[in-house]
Amino acid sequence: MLEGLLPQILVGLALVLLVIGVVAARRRRPSGRRGATRMKDFEAMERAGRTAVETPTRAERDKGEEEEEGEEGEEEAGPLPETAEAAAPPRPSLRDRLVKSRRFFAARLSEAFGGGVGEDTWEDLEAALIQADVGVETSTKIVARLQVAAKERGVSDAAELKGLLAEELIALFDSVELGRDRALAFAPEPPTVWLVVGVNGTGKTTTIGKLASDLSHRGKGVALAAADTFRAAADEQLQVWARRSSAQLVRHQPGADPGAVAFDAFRFARARGLDVLLIDTAGRLHTKTPLMDELSKIRRVVEKEGSVTEALLVLDATAGQNGLAQARKFTQAAGVTGVVLTKLDGSAKGGIALAIESELGLPIKLIGVGEGIDDLEPFDPKTFVNALLS
Amino acid sequence: MFDTLSGRLDEIFTRLRGRGRLNEKQVDEVLREIRLALLDADVSLRVVKAFVKDVRERAAGAEIHKSLTPAQQVIKLVHAALIDMLGKEASGLAHADRPPRIILIAGLQGSGKTTAAAKLARLLKSQGRRPLLAACDLQRPAAIRQLQILGEQAGVPTHAEPDAADPVAVAGRALALSRGEGYTDLIVDTAGRLNVDRELMAQLAQIHDALDPTETLLVCDAMTGQEAVNVAEAFSSEVEVTGVILTKLDGDARGGAALSMTYVTGRPIKFAGVGEKLADLEAFYPDRMASRILGMGDVLTLIEKAESAFDEAEAKKMEEKLRKADFTFEDFLSQMQALKKMGPMSQVLGMLPGMSKLPVGDMQIDEQLPRIEAIIRSMTMQERNNPHLIKGSRRSRIARGSGTSVQEVNKLVKQFDDVRKMVKMMSSGKAGGGMRLPGGLKVPPNLGL
């Protein structure tokens, strides 16, 4: 059957080889140079970001203290992590919503801890972690650490072992010393710009709607930039959220240049004296170089006149190990500062969050736990881990 | 897609190569590696266990072929097991006893239902059918608008009731309409729902009952992790899933969810979404996918695409030229145009066997091609047909004309010559055991057909 096709195949292969050969030889020079500049850009960007971040956060807090009590009360209900430190008891709703995931996980754990602690226990434990999308490598690491810790402390009781596992998991989140970075950063001068990025279908637009609503409730003026000019009706979807959250929407025609939308929105927000600009971008697979370049451009364009203090990667909790690749590529292109883990109200455990934090040092800042406008919460490792294990 | 899985298996088998007969300990080692690779590829643990068990049994009962190396035998076994799990052959949509054929689209939020529905509508229309889209996602803001716009782009009408609140009723009316107006197919888009959401899952069952669809297609994101089994289980226990659409396959996700889905539902993957355009929906071929998982490349897809892109007589002539190495820049240019029709070069390359090892993604081939084209187009016809003429002032003229540098022109001419010689060797079957490409890239030995 292949016989008749041989000429086509040969020609195809030969051409492909030619192309590879020619391109491979040519690529060294230009891409090498470009890569170097990019790295520098990143470092500079990061440095700039850091300085911009520290001061405003403090300023914001001071401002908050000076203002009347009533507003503080309001802030406590909000999802933004900056209040998480102040609000000691976690909202019960997270537990409620995680109840299903907990049930699955707990069932598996009690299986693991059912009998005495033996070889099977460790294997089951590793399996449970793998099934939570933690990944083989990280799971093995956690179990190895748990084994050492259990031996040291002479733990042979299932309940104690569970407590120890919780400790280990929390330690993994804390070991990267990201706790302080979970707060969303504001710019010293408004408007603060937060860029929201991610692959298709993770919940970027919904997350923006929730964020906008929360910011509005805190009395901040919010603008939304409909820079997803690709997906059909994406701007209309954002418009619905803008109405629900009383935010202002800036949009162009479908197919317009997303950088231009972002830039216009920035000028609009500044002219109107709005506090925060949230930029919605089109979902894109992290493997598509031109689209990722477009993202870099959006950021660059806005940074001509303002500063992007947060580039939030929206990650679907059902994502598997590919989540790591996404986090890497989006960080390269858009300088991701934190992750929003969405759809945690399902039975997916979002275990890839562990790997992303421990391997890439990217803090998980927010979690999405439903389709309602209030279903966005600060990510708190303790609550998260405890809710999973209890 | 599946890149790392291919890579992992490649690694294992490279290590196995040159060893003698497999003993049990080695089989264990291979199986452990396969387990690891599959887990890394997001195949759900339960499915991995079943798969590994299956392979072990096959290995035990397998006849030993003297003509195959142990590595080849394992590849054959794993390949066959993968195909069995992915479904034996490509399966199209079932036919309805009487029109319209009703296709219900369901899945998690963000899996790509609306896009898949529109792509399917476009595909059916291109086959001469008369499909109708029904917008039954009343949950997500602007979901109806999205489907309407995509429907317009596909040239397919959409039944939408923006103010309706009950998707079951909308579905019912869409069905009546499609019957009354003689549509051949009704494609029903539904809201995304979590598999643990009792209420919405029950609603899906109601829509299903109201429609009694010919096909109920579960849309699954290729990047899904372990959760794939739970999703597949929940949806198929609520409605009778008849097939799967695997979306976002154009990314680099290893796509283990494909295995999990087919294992749990026992239903085939009917379509694969491979891009953002409406035309980017392909039939799903289990054998090709299995080959791809094993790093054997997706040669069949390549052949199919090549068939439609190249004229056969033309191809024969080119082949002759390649064999004799009198392939010229002019030929290269014209063939490159044909190759372009097969899709982005990076995608075409991904289908070649063993290419998962090459840093194709980093080469930005599609960005580089226009420069190469510019250089060739700046040559005179005489130069294109006689590359050896390109020297001295011709070089600088070409560089100026194409906005490149003399060095770049030089390099292209040199590479072209090298590759031409190499292709000649390859097509005359002299090269074996891998060969070195200019640029330090090695072509794996299994590339030859």
Interface residues (C-beta under 8 A of the other chain):
Chain A: L2 L5 L6 P7 Q8 I9 L10 V11 G12 L13 A14 L15 V16 L17 L18 V19 I20 G21 V22 V23 A24 A25 R26 R27 S31 K100 F104 A127 I130 Q131 A132 D133 G135 V136 V199 N200 G201 T202 G203 F230 R231 A232 A233 A234 E236 Q237 Q239 V240 W241 L285 H286 T287 K288 T289 P290 D316 T318 A319 G320 Q321 N322 G323 A325 Q326 K343 D345 G346 S347 A348 G351 I352 E371
Chain B: L36 L39 D40 A41 D42 S44 L45 L108 Q109 G110 S111 G112 Q139 R140 P141 A142 A143 R145 Q146 Q148 I149 L150 Q153 L194 N195 V196 D197 D221 M223 T224 G225 Q226 E227 N230 V231 K248 D250 G251 D252 A253 R254 G256 A257 E276 V299 L302 I303 A306 E307 F310 E312 A315 K316 M318 E319 L322 F327 F332 Q335 M336 L339 M342 M345 V348 L349 L352 L358 V360 G361 D362 M363 Q364 I365 D366 E367 Q368 L369 R371 I372 E408 K411 L412 Q415 F416 D418 V419 R420 M422 V423 M426 S427 L437 P438 G439 G440 L441 V443 L447 L449
